[in-house]
Amino acid sequence: MQGAARKKLVMVGNGMAGVRTLEELLALAPDQYDITVFGAEPYGNYNRIMLSPVLANEMTIDDIITHDFDWYRERGIRLLAGRTVVEIDRHRQRVIADDGTVVEYDRLLMATGSTPFILPVPGNDLEGVISYRDIHDVNTMMETAQRFKKAVVIGGGLLGLEAANGLKNQGMDVTVVHISKTLMERQLDAVAGGLLQTYLEDQGIQFAMEAFTAEIKGRDRVETVCFKDGREVEADLVVMAAGIVPNVAVAKQAGLPCERGVLVNDTLQTYDPKIYAVGECAQHRGIAYGLVAPLFDQGKVCANHLAEHGIARYEGTVLSTKLKVTGVKLFSAGDFSGGDGCDELIYKDISQGVYKKLVIKDDRLVGAVLYGDTQDGPWYFELIQSAGSVASLRQDLIFGREFAQEENATENIAEAA
Ligand SMILES: Cc1cc2nc3c(=O)[nH]c(=O)nc-3n(C[C@H](O)[C@H](O)[C@H](O)COP(=O)(O)OP(=O)(O)OC[C@H]3O[C@@H](n4cnc5c(N)ncnc54)[C@H](O)[C@@H]3O)c2cc1C
């Protein structure tokens, strides 16, 4: 901005949501701000979701770096990597980092993500008990696999199963401990979860289902995981993948209203109009998301407002999930639980490992679970998002886009003739 002093934008948290917001902002208003970024991790930005292929020996850390230090330098962004913001002084509009660095802001963007939930059980601080969130955790798992054999992963959700698959590929004997009867129960119904479990068992992963971890035991490092029902499993490494907790400590300290995440409105603004929040740390219309698609939607809207265009609104995101385990074809989107007023269309060929379930409510597709054949996942997802009537496709919907649309076209021709 020639002639006028640029405004100061400070971003706290150098992860996927924050950096996407910066990209969107630079595309809209490259000269509007002097930008300073604080990142607790000592790197540029990386594709966190690709940590799983790294752990599975399918990619390297270098492959997943999306924004190296040069990216920031070339755009005049001051990156303070390896520094954690410990205080926001809203009165003086400045932030303070753990090394004493103080930076003033006109606008502040919170993008602090989440921290893994650590089960509050005795022994959770033993050597060899870790979580799965960042490059450091992946390096620890890979080093541990060089020296030890037995791994236990607590949590049979997306993250836990990807950790288990990676550790198996690292040569460890892996047991997944899961609290419920069904793996990934938030994304899969019992049939799809069962197919997934059978496939992973065939790959050599063991499961302790409906197991409530009561204690982790060991002398110098972890040795055993004990469950409430008396079962035990030996472990040299325990990976906690039992959920995430939004990082809101600094926001709370600054007096910003928080529930699970920092509360934001449809423009991603917190209760302080100078402070925005995006990503897993933010709570929008009651939801703190844990997948990247919504965070990218949020980043676009937030950038629009930081650029002072002021026209975009974020109204929420329908979620879809895939599991990054080679050999597993799995897709889940929307609300697949069914219930009152819903119809379920089901295709089931268990010996071929194929299962599809579509949930319909008021002639609209509201949820889909696909296992074994996920080719039509993106189409079903489009139908869920568009929320239009699928009445004319209903009979053939379960057989996929090609078949359903062909049949529909044939019927229309027949009717017209
Ligand atoms: C192994 C793994 C696999 C995943 N797979 C998928 C997937 O397949 N699909 C999908 O949609 N999602 C997946 N996710 C989730 C996805 O990675 C997250 O939703 C996304 O990274 C969240 O982005 P974020 O910017 O909000 O948080 P993050 O990417 O975590 O970034 C937040 C950053 O802020 C830093 N920070 C926190 N507090 C401070 C502070 N006070 N000062 C400075 N820095 C701070 C943190 O260290 C971190 O670097 C996966 C996650 C993991 C861990």
The ligand as an ORCA input file, in Angstrom:
! r2SCAN-3c Opt
* xyz 0 1
  C      -1.914    -37.815     11.497
  C      -3.070    -36.969     11.098
  C      -3.833    -37.338      9.987
  C      -4.902    -36.563      9.600
  N      -5.621    -36.949      8.509
  C      -6.633    -36.180      8.100
  C      -7.363    -36.513      6.921
  O      -7.125    -37.538      6.278
  N      -8.349    -35.675      6.515
  C      -8.650    -34.518      7.185
  O      -9.531    -33.781      6.769
  N      -7.981    -34.186      8.336
  C      -6.994    -34.978      8.797
  N      -6.306    -34.632      9.937
  C      -6.716    -33.423     10.678
  C      -6.058    -32.165     10.090
  O      -4.674    -32.340     10.018
  C      -6.395    -30.973     10.958
  O      -7.798    -30.790     10.909
  C      -5.705    -29.684     10.522
  O      -4.314    -29.821     10.501
  C      -6.073    -28.567     11.505
  O      -5.481    -27.368     11.084
  P      -5.234    -26.190     12.118
  O      -4.460    -25.139     11.388
  O      -6.481    -25.820     12.792
  O      -4.310    -26.858     13.218
  P      -2.821    -27.372     13.064
  O      -2.546    -27.849     11.697
  O      -2.591    -28.297     14.212
  O      -1.942    -26.070     13.303
  C      -1.922    -25.371     14.529
  C      -0.506    -24.934     14.778
  O      -0.519    -23.950     15.796
  C       0.562    -24.173     16.689
  N       0.250    -23.506     17.962
  C      -0.661    -23.887     18.879
  N      -0.689    -22.994     19.902
  C       0.226    -22.036     19.605
  C       0.655    -20.849     20.271
  N       0.126    -20.461     21.437
  N       1.647    -20.115     19.698
  C       2.174    -20.498     18.495
  N       1.811    -21.614     17.820
  C       0.836    -22.354     18.379
  C       0.630    -25.680     16.754
  O       1.890    -26.105     17.212
  C       0.397    -26.047     15.284
  O       1.596    -26.068     14.571
  C      -5.242    -35.404     10.357
  C      -4.490    -35.050     11.484
  C      -3.429    -35.814     11.860
  C      -2.631    -35.436     13.083
*
